[in-house]
Amino acid sequence: MDSLDRRTLGRNIRQARHRLGLTQEQMAERINMTPEVYGRMERGYLVPRLERFVVICRVLGETPNRLISSHEPSTAEEETSASSGPAEVPIEDLPHRLGANMRDARKRMGLTQVEMAERIRMPVDLYGRLERGETLPRLDNFVTICQVLGEMSDQLLGLSPPSTNKPR
């Protein structure tokens, strides 16, 4: 996973929306966003907050990694991601789940909070608040955290990756 590219994110969201046959207006309504703001996101002019990004993933049946990734999926990957999206983790549990997963991954790497905060260029007190589940990072910071920790975004968010043999 490379750093967050707004245009790639927007393109991937647009392609997933098209696969479902949804209009921008329908999608915006489903994620509680105005069509104008949603359109700006698809064009790469803005990045959604992390909790809204997770809702977008759910509506589209896509994993966070797939929407963030700059690589073009194969046909098999497209079918898999469209058939089963991220697990239904309650959005209100997201900060605590992410914080705990970040803390566990950081400890596995043998890093202190100070070292981790330095690597992602974030104030230590803010990083501590993230690990305690008091707040969520911006989506671009989240992508950087995933890179430093060597973790997939789905895993840090506590979302199970799509199953390739899920019954229909």
Buried (B, 14 or more C-beta within 10 A) or exposed (E): BEEBBBEBBBBBBBBBBEBEEBEBEBBBBBBEBEBEEBBBBBEBEBBBEBBBBBBBBBBBBBBBBBBBBBEEBEEEBBEBBBEBBBBEBEBEEBBEBBBBBBBBBBEEBEBEBEEBBBBBEBEBEBBBBBBEBEEBBEBBBBBBBBBBBEBBBBBBBBBBBBEEEEEE
